[in-house]
Every structure is written in structure tokens, then in C-alpha cells.
């Protein structure tokens, strides 16, 4: 999709600021209104922009079906897969405290516990779901052959790289060099698919072997050494 950035001119994907990768606090209609006011960073199809496309897709699904994302996920994804611990809310006593970094480098507790305590104003497909390692592994395993929610052909389509070369250039710094992007999953050389999340989670599956690994930490990727530690997961998948 054509990304939108505050202060960026058309076709200029580097000027201005990009929408932040955080859950929107506005309702769907207001979110779209604000997004539409931003100048295009690229013409549609010329670039790829992390996060925003997922939230726009969520609004589109809800409006096209006349249903909430919660209902759609329950019927088509979490229900058939048995993901009882995946949703837009979670009990506070089951949520760990996550940590980010202050400007001086010190640890700073984030608002993840309160953030998922009640139904959100905006059900975000970009960063609105909370889950467990067990549920996450079940989801990764589904990407191998589709399980009960996708045909094998659909699973192949979801996990194939769909980026063009110009889109791949705008994705630098978000996906790894040499990698591509499917339907909401990074596609790495050799058949590994999955994602590393900013709050310190990572999960990938090797579609050729069915082997998967997921690690959830309480340290966001902005903390020194966090990404390096999570990268060790590659060894777990490859062994």
C-alpha cells in the first residue's frame, strides 16, 4: 500500500515521520480520517510500510463483514486452532511487566498490563493481540500446511514473498537483508517464516521441517542486546 507520513511529500518515503507502531487510541472512523489527512510517502504499490497496513486491513474486514474483529478471529482463527489464550484482552495477573528504555538508558516499565486489561477502543491487527507461547507455537505450526483454517495452497500463498524490489528498499531496517514479506509474516531465505515483535517476542517456523520456536521476553527490542539475544532463536529452529 502507499504509506502515509506526517510532513512527507508524495513519493518521498524518507522525509517527515512515519506513523508510530503503537495501538491506535481513536475509534476506527477517526483513525482512518487522521490517516487520510497525511501526505502519501509513496504512490500506492511503490512502497511497503510496516504496521499501518495491518490496521487498515482490520478496519476493512470489520466494515466489509459488519462484525467486530474479535468475532471474526474467534470464528476463523482462534476458535478452530484452539487458541484459548489469544485475544484483545488478558487478565492482569497473567500479564508480566514489560520494559523499555528511558533516554538515559535506564529500564522503564511499559503500560502493557493496563493496555490489555479491558476491551480496546480500536481492535488493532498490528499490535493489539496478546497471547501465550503455547498459542503462538500452534499458530506457527499452522503456517506449515494450513491446519484447520487454511488450505495448503493458501498457506503457501501466506508464506511466500510478495514484495517487489522497490518495496523491499522501503522495508530496509524492518525486515532482514535478503528477506521478504508475505501476508503479515517475514519470509527468510531457506523457508523460515515468522516475526520478531518490538516488545521482545520472536517466533519462526521452518516450513520444510515443521520445526518451530518461540521466545517471549519482557525486554523491548530498543534495549541493548535484546535483538542479539532473540537472534539466537535461529539456532533453535535450525538444529
C-alpha positions as CSV (number, residue, x, y, z in Angstrom):
1,X,0.0,0.0,0.0
2,X,1.1,3.6,-0.3
3,X,2.4,4.6,3.1
4,X,1.4,7.9,4.7
5,X,3.8,10.0,6.8
6,X,3.3,13.4,8.6
7,X,5.3,16.0,6.8
8,X,6.3,13.8,3.9
9,X,5.8,14.8,0.3
10,X,4.4,12.5,-2.3
11,X,6.9,9.9,-3.4
12,X,9.3,10.9,-0.5
13,X,9.4,8.0,1.8
14,X,12.2,9.3,3.9
15,X,11.0,12.8,4.8
16,X,8.9,13.5,7.8
17,X,7.8,11.0,10.4
18,X,6.1,7.6,10.0
19,X,3.0,6.6,12.0
20,X,4.3,5.0,15.2
21,X,4.0,1.3,15.7
22,X,1.6,1.6,18.6
23,X,-2.0,0.7,19.1
24,X,-4.4,3.4,18.0
25,X,-6.4,5.2,20.7
26,X,-9.0,6.5,18.3
27,X,-12.1,4.7,17.0
28,X,-11.8,3.2,13.5
29,X,-13.5,6.1,11.7
30,X,-11.4,8.7,13.5
31,X,-8.2,6.6,12.8
32,X,-8.9,6.5,9.1
33,X,-9.8,10.2,9.0
34,X,-6.5,11.1,10.6
35,X,-4.6,8.7,8.4
36,X,-6.2,10.1,5.2
37,X,-5.0,13.6,6.2
38,X,-1.3,12.6,5.9
39,X,0.5,13.1,2.6
40,X,1.5,10.0,0.7
41,X,5.0,8.8,1.4
42,X,4.9,6.8,-1.9
43,X,2.4,6.2,-4.6
44,X,0.2,3.1,-3.9
45,X,2.2,-0.1,-4.7
46,X,5.6,1.7,-4.8
47,X,6.5,1.1,-1.2
48,X,5.8,-1.1,1.8
49,X,5.1,0.3,5.3
50,X,5.1,-1.8,8.4
51,X,2.2,-1.7,10.9
52,X,-0.2,0.8,9.2
53,X,-1.3,-1.7,6.5
54,X,-2.3,-4.2,9.2
55,X,-4.6,-1.7,11.0
56,X,-6.2,-0.6,7.7
57,X,-6.9,-4.2,6.9
58,X,-8.5,-4.7,10.2
59,X,-10.9,-1.8,9.6
60,X,-11.7,-3.1,6.1
61,X,-12.5,-6.6,7.4
62,X,-14.8,-5.3,10.1
63,X,-16.7,-2.9,7.7
64,X,-17.0,-5.5,4.9
65,X,-18.5,-8.1,7.2
66,X,-20.4,-5.8,9.6
67,X,-18.7,-7.7,12.5
68,X,-16.0,-7.0,15.1
69,X,-12.5,-8.3,14.6
70,X,-13.0,-10.2,17.9
71,X,-15.9,-12.2,16.4
72,X,-14.0,-12.8,13.1
73,X,-10.9,-14.0,14.8
74,X,-12.9,-16.3,17.1
75,X,-14.8,-17.9,14.1
76,X,-12.0,-18.2,11.6
77,X,-8.7,-18.3,13.6
78,X,-8.5,-18.6,17.3
79,X,-11.6,-20.9,17.6
80,X,-10.6,-23.5,15.0
81,X,-7.0,-23.5,16.3
82,X,-8.0,-23.7,19.9
83,X,-6.1,-20.6,20.9
84,X,-7.9,-20.0,24.1
85,X,-5.3,-17.6,25.4
86,X,-5.2,-15.2,22.4
87,X,-7.3,-12.1,22.2
88,X,-7.5,-8.3,22.7
89,X,-7.7,-8.6,26.5
90,X,-6.0,-10.5,29.2
91,X,-6.3,-10.9,33.0
92,X,-3.8,-8.6,34.7
93,X,-2.5,-11.3,37.0
94,X,-1.3,-13.3,33.9
95,X,0.5,-10.3,32.3
96,X,4.2,-9.7,33.0
97,X,5.6,-6.2,33.2
98,X,7.4,-5.3,30.0
99,X,10.3,-2.9,30.0
100,X,11.6,-0.3,27.6
101,X,14.4,2.3,27.8
102,X,14.5,5.8,29.1
103,X,16.6,8.4,27.2
104,X,19.4,7.8,29.8
105,X,19.4,4.1,29.1
106,X,17.7,3.0,32.3
107,X,14.9,0.5,32.4
108,X,11.4,1.9,32.2
109,X,8.2,-0.2,32.9
110,X,5.7,-0.1,30.0
111,X,1.9,0.0,30.2
112,X,1.3,-3.5,28.8
113,X,-0.7,-4.7,31.8
114,X,-3.2,-1.8,31.8
115,X,-3.2,-1.8,28.0
116,X,-4.8,-5.2,27.7
117,X,-7.0,-5.0,30.9
118,X,-10.2,-4.1,29.0
119,X,-11.7,-4.1,25.5
120,X,-9.7,-1.6,23.3
121,X,-11.3,1.4,21.6
122,X,-9.6,0.2,18.4
123,X,-9.1,-3.5,17.8
124,X,-5.7,-3.5,16.2
125,X,-4.4,-6.3,13.9
126,X,-0.9,-4.6,14.1
127,X,-0.2,-4.8,17.8
128,X,-3.5,-5.4,19.6
129,X,-3.4,-9.1,20.4
130,X,-2.0,-10.7,23.5
131,X,-1.1,-14.4,23.5
132,X,1.0,-17.2,25.1
133,X,4.0,-19.1,23.9
134,X,1.8,-22.2,23.5
135,X,-0.8,-20.5,21.4
136,X,1.9,-18.8,19.4
137,X,3.6,-22.1,18.6
138,X,0.2,-23.6,17.5
139,X,-0.2,-20.6,15.1
140,X,3.3,-21.1,13.7
141,X,2.6,-24.8,13.1
142,X,-0.5,-23.8,11.1
143,X,1.7,-21.9,8.7
144,X,3.3,-25.2,7.5
145,X,0.2,-26.8,5.9
146,X,-2.7,-24.5,6.9
147,X,-4.1,-26.8,9.6
148,X,-7.9,-26.4,10.1
149,X,-8.0,-22.7,8.9
150,X,-6.2,-22.6,5.6
151,X,-5.9,-24.8,2.6
152,X,-2.3,-25.9,1.8
153,X,-2.3,-23.6,-1.2
154,X,-3.4,-20.7,0.9
155,X,-0.7,-21.4,3.5
156,X,1.8,-21.4,0.7
157,X,0.5,-18.0,-0.5
158,X,0.6,-16.5,3.0
159,X,4.2,-17.5,3.5
160,X,5.5,-16.5,0.0
161,X,7.4,-13.3,-0.5
162,X,5.2,-10.7,-2.2
163,X,7.5,-7.7,-2.2
164,X,8.7,-6.0,-5.3
165,X,12.3,-4.7,-5.4
166,X,11.2,-1.1,-4.8
167,X,9.0,-2.2,-1.9
168,X,11.9,-4.2,-0.4
169,X,14.0,-1.0,-0.4
170,X,11.4,0.8,1.7
171,X,11.4,-2.2,4.1
172,X,15.1,-1.9,4.9
173,X,15.6,-1.8,8.6
174,X,12.3,-3.6,9.3
175,X,12.9,-6.9,7.6
176,X,16.3,-8.6,7.4
177,X,18.6,-8.2,4.4
178,X,17.7,-10.8,1.8
179,X,14.3,-11.5,3.4
180,X,10.8,-10.8,2.0
181,X,7.3,-10.4,3.4
182,X,4.2,-12.5,2.9
183,X,0.8,-11.9,4.5
184,X,1.9,-10.4,7.8
185,X,5.0,-12.7,8.2
186,X,8.6,-12.2,7.3
187,X,10.0,-14.7,4.8
188,X,13.6,-15.6,5.3
189,X,15.9,-17.4,2.9
190,X,15.6,-21.2,3.3
191,X,11.9,-21.2,4.2
192,X,11.8,-19.7,7.7
193,X,8.7,-17.6,8.3
194,X,7.6,-15.6,11.3
195,X,8.2,-12.3,13.0
196,X,10.2,-10.6,15.8
197,X,8.0,-8.2,17.8
198,X,9.1,-4.9,19.3
199,X,8.1,-5.9,22.9
200,X,10.7,-8.7,22.9
201,X,8.9,-11.7,21.3
202,X,10.1,-13.8,18.4
203,X,8.7,-16.8,16.7
204,X,9.6,-18.6,13.4
205,X,8.8,-21.9,11.8
206,X,10.8,-23.9,9.2
207,X,8.1,-24.9,6.7
208,X,10.3,-27.6,5.2
209,X,10.7,-29.5,8.5
210,X,7.8,-28.3,10.6
211,X,10.2,-27.3,13.4
212,X,9.2,-24.1,15.2
213,X,10.5,-22.0,18.1
214,X,9.1,-19.0,20.0
215,X,10.6,-16.9,22.8
216,X,8.7,-14.3,24.8
217,X,10.8,-11.9,26.9
218,X,9.9,-8.8,29.0
219,X,12.5,-6.6,27.3
220,X,11.6,-4.5,24.3
221,X,14.0,-4.5,21.3
222,X,15.1,-1.0,22.0
223,X,17.2,-2.3,25.0
224,X,20.9,-3.1,24.3
225,X,21.5,-6.7,23.5
226,X,17.8,-7.6,23.2
227,X,17.8,-8.2,19.4
228,X,21.1,-10.1,19.6
229,X,19.6,-12.4,22.2
230,X,16.5,-13.1,20.3
231,X,18.5,-13.9,17.2
232,X,19.8,-17.0,19.0
233,X,16.3,-18.4,18.2
234,X,17.5,-19.1,14.7
235,X,19.7,-21.8,16.2
236,X,16.7,-23.5,17.9
237,X,14.8,-23.7,14.6
238,X,17.8,-24.9,12.6
239,X,19.1,-27.6,14.9
